[in-house]
Amino acid sequence: MTRAKLEDRLAEIRRQREAAIGQPMPASLQGVSKARTTTVLTALSLGLNAELIDCVFALLDDQMPTLFVKAPKDATFSDGASTAHLCCHIGILQRGGGKIDREGRDHWIKPLRDPGGIEAVTLDKYEFVPGRIIAKSPNSS
């Protein structure tokens, strides 16, 4: 049996959330609303970038299980998400369209990594470990 495409998996999660809570995304994640995310990023001179705001909100999603197949059983999306996972979360879950273009990642991941707001992790042997331990790994997050 083949696994569903990432986009199809996120579309199904969107449908499930809409059925369960009446909307595709909760109003807040880890107690932080998207409006609060915007306020904080604006204070850091980063708040005008919609993808950056949505990326931070996606990384707060501890209600959705991780999309990595070989991650720890209790891992959540916020434990580690690849660029492709973020593109789908932003485009499909948050915006109701298709996944966004990953080529913009330097405008919505790099501004968070450079000052230390998020850190790179790699899924290795069923656990997330700090850093990029394998160059160009599909398990980098």
Buried (B, 14 or more C-beta within 10 A) or exposed (E): EEEEEBBEBBBEBBEEBEEEEEEBBEEBBEEEBBEEBBEBBEEEEBBEBBBBBBBBBBBBBEBBBBBBEEBBEEBBBBBBBBBBBBBBBBBBBBBEEEBBEEEBBEEBBEBBEEEEBBEEBBBBEEBBEEEBBEEEEEBBB
